Amino acid sequence: MKKFWFNLDDKIRFLFVGGFNAGVSYILYSIFCIILGNNMYQTALAMSWALASIVSFVTQRTLVFQGKGVWYKEYLKCCATWFFSYLINAGLLEFTVKYMHLNVFIAQLISNFIAAVFTYVVFKKYAFRKKGVQ
C-alpha cells in the first residue's frame, strides 16, 4: 500500500491529504462558529487554523512531500506559508461574508479552497522542497 501511495503524483496525494486537512479545518471552524456565534467567524477561523495547522503539518510532511529535512525547520517554513495562506483565507472570508453576503459556512468553503491551492504551491516550492531541486 505504501509503495502504491507514494507512486501516485504528489498533486493527487495532496488532493486526498489536503481534502482531509480541509475537512478537519472546516469542522473545527464550524464548531467554533457554533460555540462563539456566527458573528465571531474570524475568531473561529483563527482558532481552527491554529489547531488544524498541526494536523496539516504532520500529514503533509509524511503523506505528501515525504519531508526528509529537520522537522522543526520544515515546521517553521510551514508556519510562514500558513501565515500568508491564513491572510488569503481571512481576507476572502471577510469579502465573501460582508460584500457578497454569503453565509459564513459557505464563505469559508470557498475561501478555504482558494487558500489550499496557494498552500500546495508554496509547500512544494518552499517548505518541503528537496535540496538541489528547484
JOSUL-V511075 format. One line per field, one symbol per residue. ss: DSSP state (h for helix, s for strand, l for the rest). psi: psi as a letter, one per 20 degrees, with the letter a starting at -180 (. if undefined). burial: # if it has 16 or more other ideal C-beta (glycine too) atoms within 10 Angstrom, else .. A space follows every 50 residues. Layout:
# JOSUL-V511075
ss=???
psi=???
burial=???
This chain:
# JOSUL-V511075
ss=lhhhhhhllhhhhhhhhhhhhhhhhhhhhhhhhhhhlhhhhhhhhhhhhh hhhhhhhhhhhhhhllllllhhhhhhhhhhhhhhhhhhhhhhhhhhhhll lllhhhhhhhhhhhhhhhhhhhhhhhhlllllll
psi=gggggiiqqhhgghggghggghggggggggghggghqhikhhghggghhg ghhgggggggghigilpiaphhghghggggghghggggggghggghghhi kqqhgghhggghgghhggggghggifgkpqpip.
burial=.........#..##..##..##.###.##..##.......#..##.###. .##..##.###..##.#.#....##.##..##..##.###.##..##... .#.#..##.###..##..##.###..###.....
